[in-house]
Amino acid sequence: MELHDIWFVLIAFLWTGYFFLEGFDFGVGVLTKVLARDRRERRVLINTIGPVWDGNEVWLLTAAGATFAAFPEWYATLFSGFYLPLLAILLALIVRGVAFEYRHKRQEERWQSRWEHAIFWTSVVPAFLWGVVFGNIVHGVAIDADGEYTGGLLGLVNGYALLGGAVTLTLFTFHGAVFVALKTVGDIRARARRTATAVGVPAAGLAVLWLGWTQLERGDGLSLVALVVAAGALLAAIGMNGRSREGWAFALSGITVAAAVAMLFLTLFPDVMPSTLDEEWSLTVANASSTPYTLKIMTWCAGVAAPLVMLYQGWTYWVFRKRIGTQHLADAH
């Protein structure tokens, strides 16, 4: 296996970690307006991800940075051709971070309500747009002989990509609802389980439709295995959630996200961005990668730094592992 193949796998792993962690993060943000009945319950939901949401975003920074260094041609075409949706995601993430930090700075109801609306919408927008972006990457876009995207904004609006957006939005919301059930006590926990079931059923239908479409277009034996694992894990997660086995339900919903992302990358390889104009113009792991020397240095650096970061983040989740409820909140806020 060549170094550029290894780095394709590593980047796939980074995106899988990001969607696993930020997925339930986005889902909790969506649920602040769907599940919570009042401001006190919204505080509980926000507190479930309060210690970890910023650490989850490190995976995005690492994935983007690794793509820039390992596959500069892929990075250049992706971030120039998909400029507007990626800019919308970036702005949403910036506002979302500000909302988490500023919401509790003042006591006025109007002030807090505005930031809570911001948390909701800046969770919905990236959760949907990430599906659109990856849908277009896998489905293929108009890339010319110079490796430049020529389709414009409307070229990114198609049925496959929009279905991908619906899948990521509903799947992340289900993932978030299971996480809330795992992290809370009392009435919120019970309602989170009911919400997870209500969202999980349509999420399963949409996911099977989208991944099945992907399999028919670009799939092989390995991607079919990933599809079966994703579908089976999601159905099992819904079942475990119904039996109040939140730990198993969350683990299985995480497996669903990981298997779905793995399937997308399996169907993509050896391309990194297929061209719909001419297959010869597609960007591949070979023609879009950096030099072997650059990849070798990156491999040594990643081998040292990545385990340390993962250990630290795992320790963070362990420290903040206990359940919370409205009774754990101080009256003054």
C-alpha positions as CSV (number, residue, x, y, z in Angstrom):
1,M,0.0,0.0,0.0
2,E,1.4,3.4,-1.0
3,L,1.6,6.3,1.4
4,H,-1.1,8.2,-0.4
5,D,-3.5,5.2,0.1
6,I,-2.6,5.2,3.8
7,W,-3.4,8.9,4.1
8,F,-6.7,8.4,2.3
9,V,-7.6,5.8,5.0
10,L,-6.4,8.2,7.8
11,I,-8.5,11.1,6.4
12,A,-11.5,8.8,6.2
13,F,-10.9,7.9,9.9
14,L,-10.7,11.6,10.8
15,W,-14.0,12.3,9.1
16,T,-15.5,9.3,10.8
17,G,-14.4,10.5,14.2
18,Y,-15.7,14.0,13.4
19,F,-19.2,12.8,12.3
20,F,-19.4,10.4,15.2
21,L,-18.6,13.1,17.8
22,E,-20.0,16.2,16.2
23,G,-23.0,14.2,15.0
24,F,-24.5,13.8,18.4
25,D,-23.3,17.4,19.2
26,F,-25.4,18.8,16.3
27,G,-28.3,16.5,17.3
28,V,-28.4,17.9,20.9
29,G,-28.4,21.4,19.4
30,V,-31.4,20.5,17.2
31,L,-33.1,19.0,20.3
32,T,-32.9,22.3,22.3
33,K,-35.9,23.4,20.4
34,V,-37.5,20.0,19.7
35,L,-37.2,18.2,23.0
36,A,-36.7,20.8,25.7
37,R,-39.9,22.4,27.1
38,D,-38.5,25.4,28.8
39,R,-35.2,27.3,29.4
40,R,-34.2,25.1,32.3
41,E,-34.4,21.9,30.2
42,R,-32.5,23.6,27.4
43,R,-29.8,24.3,30.0
44,V,-29.6,20.6,30.8
45,L,-29.3,19.7,27.1
46,I,-26.6,22.3,26.5
47,N,-24.7,21.1,29.6
48,T,-24.6,17.6,28.3
49,I,-22.2,18.7,25.5
50,G,-20.8,21.8,27.2
51,P,-17.5,20.2,28.2
52,V,-16.9,18.4,24.9
53,W,-18.4,20.3,21.9
54,D,-15.2,22.3,21.2
55,G,-13.0,19.2,21.5
56,N,-15.3,17.5,18.9
57,E,-14.5,20.2,16.4
58,V,-10.8,19.5,16.6
59,W,-11.5,16.5,14.4
60,L,-12.8,18.8,11.7
61,L,-9.7,21.0,11.9
62,T,-7.4,17.9,11.7
63,A,-9.3,16.4,8.8
64,A,-9.2,19.6,6.8
65,G,-5.5,20.2,7.7
66,A,-4.6,16.6,6.7
67,T,-6.4,17.0,3.4
68,F,-4.6,20.2,2.7
69,A,-1.2,18.7,3.4
70,A,-1.7,15.2,2.0
71,F,-3.9,16.0,-1.0
72,P,-3.4,19.6,-1.9
73,E,-5.2,19.2,-5.3
74,W,-8.2,17.7,-3.6
75,Y,-8.3,20.5,-1.0
76,A,-8.0,23.2,-3.7
77,T,-10.8,21.9,-5.8
78,L,-13.0,21.1,-2.9
79,F,-12.7,24.4,-1.1
80,S,-12.9,26.5,-4.2
81,G,-15.7,24.6,-5.9
82,F,-17.7,24.1,-2.7
83,Y,-16.9,27.6,-1.4
84,L,-20.4,28.8,-0.5
85,P,-21.7,25.7,1.3
86,L,-18.4,25.3,3.2
87,L,-18.5,29.0,4.1
88,A,-22.0,28.6,5.4
89,I,-20.8,25.7,7.5
90,L,-17.9,27.7,8.8
91,L,-20.0,30.7,9.7
92,A,-22.5,28.4,11.5
93,L,-19.8,26.8,13.5
94,I,-18.4,30.2,14.5
95,V,-21.8,31.6,15.6
96,R,-22.5,28.3,17.4
97,G,-19.4,28.6,19.4
98,V,-20.1,32.2,20.3
99,A,-23.7,31.2,21.3
100,F,-22.5,28.6,23.7
101,E,-20.1,31.0,25.4
102,Y,-22.3,34.1,25.4
103,R,-25.7,32.7,26.2
104,H,-25.2,32.7,30.0
105,K,-23.4,36.0,30.2
106,R,-26.6,38.0,30.8
107,Q,-29.8,37.2,32.7
108,E,-32.3,38.8,30.3
109,E,-34.8,36.3,28.7
110,R,-34.5,38.1,25.4
111,W,-30.7,37.8,25.3
112,Q,-30.7,34.1,26.2
113,S,-33.6,33.3,23.8
114,R,-31.7,34.8,20.8
115,W,-28.6,32.7,21.6
116,E,-30.7,29.6,22.0
117,H,-32.3,30.2,18.6
118,A,-28.7,30.6,17.3
119,I,-27.7,27.2,18.8
120,F,-30.6,25.5,17.1
121,W,-30.1,26.9,13.6
122,T,-26.3,26.6,13.7
123,S,-26.8,23.0,14.5
124,V,-29.4,22.3,11.7
125,V,-27.5,24.1,8.9
126,P,-24.1,22.2,9.2
127,A,-25.9,18.9,9.9
128,F,-27.7,19.2,6.6
129,L,-25.0,20.8,4.6
130,W,-22.4,18.2,5.4
131,G,-24.6,15.6,3.8
132,V,-25.0,17.8,0.7
133,V,-21.2,18.3,0.5
134,F,-20.3,14.6,0.9
135,G,-23.1,13.6,-1.4
136,N,-21.6,15.7,-4.2
137,I,-18.1,14.4,-3.5
138,V,-19.2,10.8,-3.8
139,H,-21.7,11.4,-6.6
140,G,-19.2,13.4,-8.7
141,V,-19.2,17.0,-9.9
142,A,-18.1,18.9,-13.0
143,I,-14.3,18.9,-12.9
144,D,-12.4,19.9,-16.0
145,A,-9.0,18.8,-17.3
146,D,-7.3,21.4,-15.1
147,G,-8.8,19.9,-12.0
148,E,-11.2,22.8,-11.4
149,Y,-14.8,22.7,-10.6
150,T,-17.0,24.3,-13.3
151,G,-20.5,23.6,-12.2
152,G,-21.3,26.6,-10.1
153,L,-23.6,26.7,-7.0
154,L,-26.6,25.1,-8.8
155,G,-24.4,22.2,-9.9
156,L,-24.3,21.2,-6.2
157,V,-28.1,21.1,-5.9
158,N,-29.3,17.7,-7.0
159,G,-31.6,14.9,-5.6
160,Y,-28.8,12.7,-4.4
161,A,-27.0,15.5,-2.5
162,L,-30.2,16.8,-1.0
163,L,-31.2,13.3,0.1
164,G,-27.7,13.1,1.7
165,G,-28.4,16.3,3.6
166,A,-31.7,14.8,4.9
167,V,-29.9,11.7,6.0
168,T,-27.2,13.4,8.0
169,L,-29.7,15.8,9.6
170,T,-32.1,13.0,10.8
171,L,-29.3,10.6,11.6
172,F,-27.4,13.2,13.7
173,T,-30.7,14.1,15.5
174,F,-31.3,10.5,16.3
175,H,-27.7,10.2,17.5
176,G,-28.1,13.3,19.7
177,A,-31.4,12.0,21.2
178,V,-29.8,8.8,22.2
179,F,-26.9,10.7,23.7
180,V,-29.3,12.9,25.7
181,A,-31.1,9.8,27.0
182,L,-27.7,8.4,28.0
183,K,-26.7,11.6,29.8
184,T,-29.8,12.7,31.6
185,V,-32.2,11.6,34.3
186,G,-35.9,11.9,34.9
187,D,-38.5,13.1,32.4
188,I,-36.0,14.5,29.9
189,R,-34.5,11.0,29.7
190,A,-37.9,9.4,29.0
191,R,-38.8,12.0,26.4
192,A,-35.4,11.7,24.7
193,R,-36.0,8.0,24.2
194,R,-39.4,8.7,22.7
195,T,-37.9,11.4,20.4
196,A,-35.1,9.0,19.4
197,T,-37.7,6.4,18.3
198,A,-39.7,9.0,16.4
199,V,-36.7,10.3,14.6
200,G,-34.9,7.0,14.2
201,V,-37.6,5.3,12.0
202,P,-37.5,8.0,9.2
203,A,-33.8,8.3,9.5
204,A,-33.4,4.6,8.9
205,G,-35.7,4.8,5.8
206,L,-33.8,7.7,4.4
207,A,-30.4,6.2,5.2
208,V,-31.2,2.9,3.5
209,L,-32.5,4.7,0.4
210,W,-29.4,7.0,0.1
211,L,-26.8,4.3,0.9
212,G,-28.6,1.9,-1.4
213,W,-28.5,4.5,-4.2
214,T,-24.8,4.9,-3.5
215,Q,-24.2,1.1,-3.7
216,L,-26.0,0.8,-7.0
217,E,-24.0,3.7,-8.5
218,R,-20.4,3.0,-7.2
219,G,-20.5,0.1,-4.8
220,D,-18.6,-3.1,-4.5
221,G,-18.5,-6.0,-2.1
222,L,-16.8,-4.1,0.7
223,S,-19.2,-1.2,0.5
224,L,-22.1,-3.6,0.6
225,V,-20.8,-5.0,3.8
226,A,-20.6,-1.5,5.3
227,L,-24.1,-0.8,4.1
228,V,-25.4,-3.9,5.8
229,V,-23.6,-3.0,9.0
230,A,-24.9,0.6,9.0
231,A,-28.5,-0.5,8.4
232,G,-28.3,-3.3,10.9
233,A,-26.7,-1.2,13.6
234,L,-29.3,1.6,13.1
235,L,-32.2,-0.8,13.5
236,A,-30.6,-2.4,16.5
237,A,-30.0,1.1,18.0
238,I,-33.7,1.9,17.6
239,G,-34.6,-1.4,19.3
240,M,-32.2,-0.9,22.2
241,N,-33.5,2.6,22.7
242,G,-37.0,1.2,23.0
243,R,-35.8,-1.2,25.7
244,S,-34.1,1.7,27.7
245,R,-30.6,0.4,27.0
246,E,-29.2,3.8,26.3
247,G,-25.5,2.7,26.4
248,W,-26.0,0.1,23.8
249,A,-28.2,2.3,21.7
250,F,-25.6,5.1,21.6
251,A,-22.8,2.6,20.7
252,L,-24.9,1.2,17.9
253,S,-25.9,4.6,16.6
254,G,-22.2,5.5,16.6
255,I,-21.5,2.3,14.6
256,T,-24.1,3.4,12.2
257,V,-22.4,6.7,11.6
258,A,-19.0,5.1,11.3
259,A,-20.2,2.4,8.9
260,A,-22.0,4.9,6.7
261,V,-19.0,7.2,6.4
262,A,-16.8,4.1,5.7
263,M,-19.1,3.1,2.9
264,L,-18.9,6.6,1.3
265,F,-15.1,6.4,1.3
266,L,-15.0,2.8,0.1
267,T,-17.2,3.7,-2.9
268,L,-15.0,6.8,-3.5
269,F,-11.6,5.1,-3.6
270,P,-9.3,5.4,-5.5
271,D,-11.0,8.7,-6.5
272,V,-11.1,11.6,-4.1
273,M,-13.4,13.7,-6.4
274,P,-14.9,12.0,-9.4
275,S,-15.5,14.1,-12.5
276,T,-18.9,13.9,-14.2
277,L,-17.4,15.4,-17.4
278,D,-14.7,12.8,-18.1
279,E,-13.5,10.0,-15.9
280,E,-9.9,10.8,-17.0
281,W,-10.3,14.2,-15.3
282,S,-11.2,12.8,-11.9
283,L,-9.0,13.6,-8.9
284,T,-7.5,10.4,-7.5
285,V,-5.3,9.5,-4.5
286,A,-2.4,9.3,-6.9
287,N,-2.7,12.6,-9.0
288,A,-4.0,14.7,-6.1
289,S,-1.5,13.8,-3.4
290,S,1.6,15.5,-2.1
291,T,5.2,14.2,-2.6
292,P,6.2,10.9,-0.9
293,Y,8.6,12.8,1.3
294,T,5.9,15.1,2.6
295,L,3.6,12.2,3.3
296,K,6.4,10.4,5.1
297,I,7.0,13.4,7.4
298,M,3.3,13.7,8.0
299,T,3.1,10.0,8.9
300,W,5.7,10.3,11.6
301,C,4.1,13.4,13.1
302,A,0.6,11.8,13.1
303,G,2.0,8.7,14.7
304,V,3.2,10.7,17.7
305,A,0.5,13.4,18.1
306,A,-2.7,11.5,17.2
307,P,-2.7,9.0,20.1
308,L,-2.0,11.8,22.6
309,V,-5.0,13.8,21.4
310,M,-7.3,10.8,21.4
311,L,-6.2,9.8,24.9
312,Y,-6.8,13.4,26.2
313,Q,-10.3,13.5,24.6
314,G,-11.2,10.1,25.9
315,W,-10.2,11.3,29.4
316,T,-12.4,14.3,29.0
317,Y,-15.4,12.2,28.3
318,W,-14.6,9.9,31.2
319,V,-14.4,12.9,33.6
320,F,-17.8,14.2,32.5
321,R,-19.5,10.8,32.2
322,K,-22.3,11.3,34.9
323,R,-25.9,11.9,34.1
324,I,-27.5,15.3,34.8
325,G,-31.0,16.7,35.2
326,T,-32.8,19.9,36.1
327,Q,-32.3,19.1,39.8
328,H,-28.5,19.5,39.3
329,L,-28.8,23.1,38.0
330,A,-28.3,26.0,40.3
331,D,-31.3,28.4,40.6
332,A,-29.3,31.4,39.8
333,H,-28.1,31.6,36.2
